[in-house]
Amino acid sequence: MPYFPLGGFSPLQSATLSEVATELEATPLQVALAWLLQRAPNILLIPGTSSVAHLRDNLKAASLRIPPEQVARLGAIGSGKEAQDSALPPNG
């Protein structure tokens, strides 16, 4: 699996990833891991960690369900569509 799915950490982190994480009351990394888990049933994640607290945060991603509209927003990251959408004026 990609080490930083969806940009994972600042400064690489996407504004969309941060917004979705806030909406889901989760961390960006939890959302990124959950997004990968929801992509296919045969995905096995092995996220690295150096602390028990980080391990607990990673495990929360397994129970996080991302609604389809947010999955679509996350899927646009890196496609150029996210940058185009953020350039639009509000209500645009």
N, C-alpha and C positions, 0 to 999 in steps of 0.2 A: 504494500500500500504506500501511497505517497507520504513522505515524512510530514509535510505540512499541507494536508488536504484543505482546499479552499483558502489557502493563505495563512491559516492557523494562528500566527503570532504577529504582533506589530513589529516592524512597520509594513510587513507584507499583507497584513490583515485587510480584508475588504470591508468597506462600509456596509455592504449588504449583509455580510456575515455578522457583523456587530449588531445590526438592526434586528435580524432574525433571532439572534441569541437573546437580546433584550426582550423581544416579544414572547419568547418561550421560557423566559426566566432561567436561562442556562448560560454557561460560558461559551465563548466562541469555539473553544476546542471541543467541548461536549457536542455542540451542534455539528462541527466538522466530522467528528467520529460517528455520530448518529446518522448523518447524511450518507457516509460511506456504508454503514450497516444496512441502511434502507435501500441501497442501490441494487443489491442482489443477495439471495440467500446463501450463496457460496463464498461470501467475503469473510475472511478471518483477519481481524485486526490484532496487532501486537504493539500497542503503544508503549513507549518507554516511559519509565518514571524513576525518580530517585527518592520518593517519599511516600508514606502511607496515605497522607492527605491527597496527594496527586493521584494515587491509585484509586482512591474512593471517587474522586471527581471523574476519572476516566470511566469507572464502572457505571456511573449515572447515565452515561451516553447510551448504554444498552437498553434502557427503559424509556428513553426520550423518543417521542413520535413527532415527526415533522409533517405538518399538513401539506397536501399536494401543492397549494399555491406558494408556500414557502420553499418547497423543494424546487419548484420551477425558478424562483428567484435565485436560489443558490446555484442552480445549474447554469445560470447566465454568467456567473463569475468566470472571468477568463475568456469568455467568448467575444468580448467586445460589446455585447448588448448591455451589460451593466454600466459601462462607461457612457454609452449613448443615453441610457435612461436617466443617469444622474445629471446629464447635461441639459435635460429638458426642464423648462420652467414649471413651477407648480401648476397642477391641473393641465399639464401639457402633454 
